[in-house]
Amino acid sequence: MKFINEIHDIHEVKDFRELINASVEIYADNTAYQYFNKKVKYKNFIKQIDRAALSFQKLNLKKGDIV
C-alpha cells in the first residue's frame, strides 16, 4: 500500500482540495471516513466536497467567510 507522503511532499500541498485529489488518485476504492455504520470511499468523498463547494458558491460565500 502506498501512502500519500510517498507520492506527494505533504509540506508542498497548497490546500485541502489538492490533498484530497492526490488521495483519490491513490485510494479511490478505500474508505475515506466512516460515520456510524456508513463508510464513504475517497471517490465518493470528492463528490460530496464538490457538492458542498457548489452550495457555498450559490450562497455567494467567499474565502475567509465564516460558516
Secondary structure, 3 states (H helix, E strand, C coil): CCCHHHHCCHHHCCCHHHHHHHHHHHHCCCEEEEECCEEEEHHHHHHHHHHHHHHHHHCCCCCCCCC
